[in-house]
Amino acid sequence: MNRAFSRKKDKTWMHTPEALSKHYIPYNAKFLGSTEVEQPKGTEVVRDAVRKLKFARHIKKSEGQKIPKVELQISIYGVKILEPKTKEVQHNCQLHRISFCADDKTDKRIFTFICKDSESNKHLCYVFDSEKCAEEITLTIGQAFDLAYRKFLESGGKDVETRKQIAGLQKRIQDLETENTELKNKVQDLENQLRITQISTPPAGSVTAKSPSTDIFDMIPFSPVSHQSSIPTHNGMQPPPVPSRSNEIKRDLFGAEPFDPFNCGAGDFPPDIQSKLDEMQKHSEANLMPDFTGCKLVSKERQKGKEGSRNFLQPAHILAL
């Protein structure tokens, strides 16, 4: 392993100070992953982490998985690890949190650095594979450290505190953007649910027409108090009209009113017939029975006195009506 933190006065760096202080230097590499380490620096610590991640890479390769490619952006503010196509930031390692950086002399493609995580405060070792630029990337990170240290001495330490505050604000902004996106999705879901509810619910004050119930023959049951409805039955036919009742008295072909035995009064018969009816009423009250065949009245005592004879009505002359 070769440490990249030496600051010799005659050291010649690969990039201009403006490129690292005002911009960043991009590199492409394969990301083997990161693992937790117990110490913030040390050659043996890095070697064990590299051995562990190489073994995990061989297992993934045997399963058909490929090593993901990433883009590194190196500046005096830190090392960003991005997805090459979408430019999505996967890890943002601030420079003041990086405690160790080295490349592997036994394997020219491997380089690593140790960074303290801002949330868990654990030390994580990041391991990369670059076929041609492993040593160059390590030197570029070393140059970024040298420039950051000079700016720290020039500003009396104020610049470092400012960068920490800026980094904290950037993380806060990222968290707020994530929260804002989640709230927008929730609002959209609530609007969709409200729209569905408004469609399925009828407006207030509206009356839904109810079809009348029918019997097994698809006919509307008769109700003497119900009015004629214009609603058709289920077979599409209108119910038959109900005839209207009139209070006028109907007459026969001769202009006479029909006989109603329940509405007969005392003055509805001729005098001779009325007198016979009155006489029959008196005999009935005197325990007499009428003889309808001859209109002759026979007492019950006389009928009972005749032995062997049947109780019947004696013939008599027929009344001439």
Phi, psi and omega in degrees: 000151181227120180285147185245022184255007181289135182241071178283146183291330181265015181288132179257118181271162186275334186238159177284153179299326180295327182295326181268333182272325182257340181227211177211161178252119182269147174218151174250138181203171174261136185260110178284335178129188179225151180215153182282139177237157184277332183245151180284347180201168179132139181294317180293324178298316181290321181298318179296320179295320179294319179296319180295315182285330175295319178297318177296326179292321179296322178295314179295324180292324177292334178274000178092005180272142179263153178284127182292144176265144181224167174245131178257131175243111186253130177210181179288353180264345178149193180238120178258138177249117186237159170282128190300322186275311184273346182062026177282132182282118178271319179217140176236097183266106180290146189296323182288350177263349177278122184253345183202142178213136182200159173243156185268120181283336177281336177227102187295347183271345188260134170218153186218164167207153180252130181227142177273125182290137185286335183266311183268348183059026175262152178271123181244136177258119180263130184239133183231159179233116177226122187293326186238341190244017184298310180293321180297319179296321179296318178293324179295318176296321176298320178294321177298322176296318181297315179295319179296323179293320178296317178295328177295318179292323181291324183268358181069027178090353181291326182294325180294317179296322178296318179296323178296318179295319179296319180296320177295320178293322178296319178294320178297319178297319179296319178296320179294322177296320177296316179295321179296321178296319179295320179294322177298319179295321179294319179297320179296320178296319179295321178296321178295318178296320179295322179295320179294321180295319179294326180288320184280339182262127179290153180295155182294140179090349180280143181250125180272123181291130180257128178285140181293147178287145182238165179270191184292341177265014179062035179246149179280127180300147181282135176227118184293341182259351182276146179276162179295124183260145178268005182279126181286159177284179183293337179275005176085004182257145177284144177292152182296147181291144179271123181294139181279142179266134181250149179274358181285145181276125181278148180238160180274192184294334181266008178081009181268151178282145179293148182284133178232105185295341182275347182245027181275133179253180182290333183263018183269352182245161176292163185297317182296319179291321181296324179291320176299320180295322179293321179295319177297323179295320181292316178297326178296321178291334180270022176064044176248151179253139178279145174258103187284341180284321180235004181059026177260134184267129179238135182283153180289329180293322180293323179292322181290333183284341181274115181274145177072356178262157180271154177279107182213177181263131180283145179287154181206178182285149182275135178293134175273114184259000000 
